[in-house]
């Protein structure tokens, strides 16, 4: 499938769906010494056995968000920061249940909750809230599951299982865009899919041996991704590709700030021999098209690089899984 037409036929199968760091508020570091005032929102990130942590900006206050839970497949936060989605492996012997829960981020009150069973019988599905909170995009580690779109109450909408007869890969990346469109990766391609999710349009063919970790800004106007060892950005139509990090190490896992003016990324990206798998340091760079060098020692960074540090702490925060900035 080396040449892909601009219009892509997507086969849809319809199935019915059954319904530690301690909190740190003190310290001698002043917030203005850590982060510029224009940095806003909250960064959520997964670290080893400490669960999901959070960092508020620009004050730099850090703490726990979701306690460590080996059953948690993933989480998501609504664009307005008011609701939380958790996706949990709730399987039992012979039953491959996945529990989706949408709750109020402040009170914990459950807004929606349902059990999902995919056709591939995977208990490791992941879910992502649409920008308007009406839909959930479900990915899986089983090819039979493809990419599934559900209403927020679990009602089935659509499922993409192959593109031009070729099965969707189990490590597919799927990202919501405005107006409930979404991007997906498939082999060497980035594809845009629009409601009712029956056809897609080629955004770009990625003629690179090693690329991934695709991210999109909130406006749906710009993409960030890793190509080889460094982060690149490009416009949503695949044009204006720019390398924006450059060091002797690998940078990965880019995430746009809510306003799109900055990029959170994993710098000094590596594999650990201590059972953590992948891990990295959290760094923030301006999203201005320039190249920035990020290093394990913050003193060796390019001017403009902001290491992610909790107020009152000195050590750069580390991540080993999902990162979200809302």
N, C-alpha and C positions, 0 to 999 in steps of 0.2 A: 504494500500500500504506500509506495513511495510518492505517488502523485495523488493529491486529494482534491476533489472538486470543492469549490467555494460553498456549495450547498451540500449538506451531508444528511443522508437518510439515517435516522435512528430508529432501531426496532424497539418497540414498547411491548412489554409483557405485563398484563394486568393480573395481579394477585390481590386477594383480599387480606387485610391485616386485622388480626385480633387485637379486639380491644382488651530535733526540732529547734525552728527559730521561734522565740517567744515574742509576743507583741512588744514593740519598741517605740515608745513615744518620747523618750528623753534623749539625753546625750548633749555633748558640747557643740557638735556641728550645727551650724545655722543653716536653715533650708536655702537661704539665698546664696550660700557658699557651694551648694550642691547642684542646684537646678535653676535655670533662668525662669523668670516669671511666666513666659509665654508657653512653657510646657504644662499641659493640662491633662486631666483624666487619671485613670488608674491602670496600672500594668498588673496583669495576673500571669503567673508563671509556675510551672511544675518543677519541683526540685526533689529528686531522689526519694527518700523515705519521709520527707517533711510535708508532703502533700502539695496543695496549690497555695502559693503565697501571693501577697498583693503589696503594691507600693503606690501610694497616693502622690500625685504631682500637683503643684511644685513643692509641697512641704516636705516630701521625702519620708513620710511616715510609713513604716513597713509592718506587716503582721501576717497572721494566718488567715486563709480564706476558706479552704476546704481541707479538713484533716486527711492525712494519708489513708487511702482506701484502695487496695489492690483490685477491687471490683469496679472501680470507676474507669470507664472507657475513655470519656472525655467530658469537657464542659464547654459552655458558650455563654456569653453575656450579650444581652440585647444592645442595640446601638445607643439607646438612651441611658444605658447603665442601670435600669430599674429591675430587670428580671434576669434570672439565671436558669440555664438549661443544664441538667446533669443527665448523663447516659451511663447506666450501670448494668453490668453483667449480673442478671438475676436468674441465671440458669440453674436447674437442678438436674438430677440424673434423668437423661432422656428428654428433657424439656429445655429448649434453647431460647429462654426469655431474655429480652433486653428491656429494662425499665427506663422510660423517658419521663422526666419530671421538670416542669417549668414552675418556678417559685419566685416570690417577691424577694429581691436581694437584701432588703433591710429587715423584713419581719420573718422571712422564711415560710410564709403562708403559701401553700400549694395552689397554683393557678390551673394547671393541667397536669394529668398523669395518666400514662397508658403503658401497656405491654406490647412490644413489637416482636414479631417472629418473621424473619426473612426467609425466602425460599432456599437460601444456601445453608440454613441452620447455623448461622454464625452468632455467637454470643458476644462478639467483639465489635459490633457496629458502632459508629460514631454519628453524632447529629449536630447540625448547625442551624441557628435561627435565621430566617430571612430578615431583610432590613425592616419590613413592616410587622414582623412577629407573627405573621399568619401561617407560615409554612416552616417545615423542617427538612433540610437536605440530609439524607442518610447515606453514608458510605460504609463499606464492609471490606473484610479481608477475604471474602469468598466471591469468585467471579460470577457465580449464579445470582448473587444479590444485585450486581450492577450498582447503579446510583438510583436511589428511591426518593421521591418527593411525597411528603405527607403533610396533611393539615396539622395544625398545632395540637389538635385533639387526637391525633393518630389515624385519622381517616386517610385512606389511600388516594393519591392523586395520579402518580405516574411512575414508571420504572424504565430506566435505560439499561439495556443488557448488552447491546452491541452497537457498533458503528460500521456501516457497510459490511456487515456480516462478521466482523472481528470483535470478539468479546472484549468488553471493558476490562482493563487490567485491575487486579486486586489492590494495587497501590495508587489508584487514581486520586488526583487532587481535585476537589470541587469547591468553588468559592462563589458566594452570592454576590450579585451586582444589583444596582438600583432597578426598580420596576420588576423585581422578582425574576430577572434573568440570572443565569449563572455561567461561570466558566468551568471547564473541566479539561484535564489533561488526558491525552490518549496517545500512547507511543511517543512519537516525535512532534505531536501536534497540541496546540492550545485551541480549544473550540468554545464558541459562545452558544448557549442554548437559551431559547426564549419560550415562555408559555405558549402553547400547552405542552411543551417539552417533547415534541415529535420530530423536530429537525434542528440542525445546528449550522453555524457558519464558521469557517476556518478563520481564526485570528492570526496565527503564525505557525509556520513549520520551524521547529527548533533544530537546526542543523548543528548540534553539538553532541559530543560523546557523553558528557556528564552535565546534567542540569536538573533543577528541581526546586522544591520548597517555594512554590509560586504563592504570591500574596497580591492583594488588590486594595487600593485605597477606597475610602468610603464613598467618594464621588463616582467611582467606577471609571476614572479617567487615566489611571496609571497602574502599572504592574511592577512588582519587585520580585526577584528570584535569584537563586544561586546558579552561576555558570562556572563550572570547574571549581576553583577555590574561593571565588569572590562574588560579592553581591552586585547585581546590575539592576537598572530600572529601564522601563520603556513605556511608551504610550499604549493605551488600551488597544489600539489597532496594530500593535506590533512594531511600530516605527520608533525612531529616536532612541535606540538601544545605547545605554551608557554604563560603563563600569564605575561603581561608586565606592568600592573598598579595595584596599591594596595593602597587604602585609605579607610577612613570611609564613603566616599561618592560614587557616581556612576560616572564612566567615559564612554563616548560614542562617536559616530560619528568620528571614526579614518580616517585620510587622510594621505597618504604617501607623503613625499617630492619628488620633481622631480628625485633626485638621489637615493631615497629609503633609505637614511641613517637616516632619522628622521620620526617621526610621529606627526602630528598635531592632537589634540583630544579635545573633550569637557569634561572638568573636572568640578566637582561640578555641575553635570547634575541634573536638577530638573524641576518641574512644577511651574509656577508662578500663583499667584492669581490675577495678575494685567492685565490679558488679553493677555499676551505675549505667552501663551502656554508653550512650552518647552524652556528652556534657559540654558546656560552653560558659563563657562569661557574658553578662548582659551589658551591651553598650548601645548608646544612642548617637546617631549622626544626623546633621541637617540634611534634608532632602532637597539639595540645591544643584544636583548634577555634578558636583565636584567629587574627587576621589579623596577618601580618608583612610589613614592607616590606624588600625586598632591592634594593640599588643597586650600581652598578659600584664605588663607593667604599665599602669596608666600614664606614667611620666614619659613614656615613649610614644604616646598617641599623637596624632596630628592635632593641631589647634582646632577646636570645635567639637571634638569627640567627647561625649559625656559618659563616664562610667556609671552604671546603676549601683548606687550605694544607699543603704538605709540611713536615715538621720540618726546620728549618734554612733554609727559604725564606721569602720575604715575599709573593710574588705569588700571588693566588688562582688555583687550577687552572681550566683551561678544558676543555670537552668539545665534541665535534662529532658524536657518534654514540651508540651503545648505552651504557647505564649499568646496572650490576648491584650490589646490596648483599647480601652473604652473611655 
